[in-house]
């Protein structure tokens, strides 16, 4: 990591802030704006700023007075029938990147080198008119077992930069491949929706094939010739899932040949568990049930309490609880928020990022949050003047 | 304040929690659940718990295993054409109560002694069938200047309790009178809406009249015979206002004769200011404009930045900023949240409770908050698994 002292200083300034941990945390963060308008009139193209950063998070790039938005990101969003897939694919890809590109050394830039057209061609089926398609040719079959499904649903580029002289230089790139576990298709336009299920074995085989091809293509582009290329594979959840999918493995490549995969053992679990479902850790399930029972028995007018959780192996990494109320009064919301806090501290697992959102049918009324490091919940009631 | 040592201990336990300041704050709060199931089977009716409390906030009452909801509160909600009035009437009434009934000594209970029927009768016009109506008789006129308007739009009771033996005892009550500044009426059912404007002088005269009558009626009820009765007057904002109204004065009564009014100098201001509007403090207006300009110039795709603020005299007490974005990507939201934090610390007034909600068209994406005592913003990005 060839980091100059200047960079270290910049990073130190950026990281005065503490808190804002990856997901679900609500630390006290003092973020510092770092304006690096180091170039003069002559070199205006290289003028950049960063968004400021916070512990464990990347600073983002502001160039020529504008936040640099993704070149191809919209593609992902449009094509997903489950919005949780889109959100967790994007934020999860950053989490995988953190393993390789430390937020304390690198600045995050939304993908800039693969254009919308390129990514669209890659995501389409291979055909005479689209030789670059990474999805298989249409074999004409409409039978769910015999047809060639769409394996690759979305592809996202994320750039990791370092300061070089007066500008930023690309020092690494992460490519996310979102693989379908179910491919939804129609037999005729506007017709009923059918499904082709894709096995885990197929996801692995196809993602390896696609990763090899993507790596080869990227190495041909001058920007990507000599930088580390991380390729991470995401398994999409089905459209009827209440959570998004998870990243299942990644590979960190320095050369042209695909390096060995490293497995990622994530799992998303919804509480309360259904009848035929199990938790990686039955204590967590019991803890949630106790919390739910306590809160429901003491407060009338609750419509439901559910939690989305993320596991790594059998260790919970994050929990996001939603409580839907039929309250109206602000005093009731305040009292309920306080009560929920006491019960959450008593029953919910410690050492885990937890957030609890209390909402009425139309909007968020209040929310509570505790990071893995904290002992007590912070809370906020949305007030009105 | 006849507080026994036992009570002090209870209060001390309740107030282990710190933070959760009145509005807009997001302190770290450690709330303690205080279960006071002190009575046995014989006396089950008096079994109560509290919701737990936090610094500067009331603990609420849980009785017989249920949070005690308001007897008459629904009335307020139904009758307001401006939902901000309802919310700020209820939370503002608690703020006025804090002047008289300290949250460190009293436990808050939603109003239990005036029934829905009673309050409904009081809010209706006086008539042969409803001699208790506090609003004037219908004089038959449909002319906006000649008719008798509805002066009293809503009435709310809040009870302030202390522990007495094994149960809670009413030690004070606050009555909020929400007075119309505009009365909306129809000349025929389902017809167009007309307005009768009500002057500040009329609001004062009528609220004094109504307060005297309410005090007289409450003193006849055994529960209210010997407790302090605070009556607070709220001036409703018009239906087209983007904020709610404000409390304009209150009176703290120990006897049967209405005590002197004390004025409350609150004002709600929306930023950016309109052309013919002014701010109680022009520095605040400039500060907000600078913040808005900075944020808008650096991030594309923002739909709007507005702030609701509360003033006491010319001192800002709270600011609630809403930023509407057209972002989709979670990485963009993260970067933007970080950037907004640096700009808010740079430009927005210090020593004031500030919260900033970042939302897309459909939901809250992230939010930032800083209490008056804090120097830096806390932030939370709503993640998805």
Interface residues (C-beta under 8 A of the other chain):
Chain A: X17 X19 X20 X22 X23 X24 X25 X26 X27 X28 X29 X30 X31 X32 X33 X49 X51 X52 X53 X54 X57 X58 X59 X60 X62 X65 X66 X67 X69 X70 X73 X74 X77 X83 X84 X86 X87 X88 X90 X91 X94 X108 X110 X158 X243 X244 X268 X297 X298 X299 X300 X301 X308 X309 X310 X318 X320 X328 X329 X330 X331 X332 X334 X335 X336 X337 X338 X339 X341 X342 X343 X345 X346 X355 X357 X363 X364 X367 X369 X374 X375 X376 X377 X378 X379 X380 X381 X382 X383 X384 X385
Chain B: X17 X19 X20 X22 X23 X24 X25 X26 X27 X28 X29 X30 X31 X32 X33 X49 X51 X52 X53 X54 X57 X58 X59 X60 X62 X65 X66 X67 X69 X70 X73 X74 X77 X83 X84 X86 X87 X88 X90 X91 X94 X108 X110 X158 X243 X244 X268 X297 X298 X299 X300 X301 X308 X309 X310 X318 X320 X328 X329 X330 X331 X332 X334 X335 X336 X338 X339 X341 X342 X343 X345 X346 X355 X357 X363 X364 X367 X369 X374 X375 X376 X377 X378 X379 X380 X381 X382 X383 X384 X385
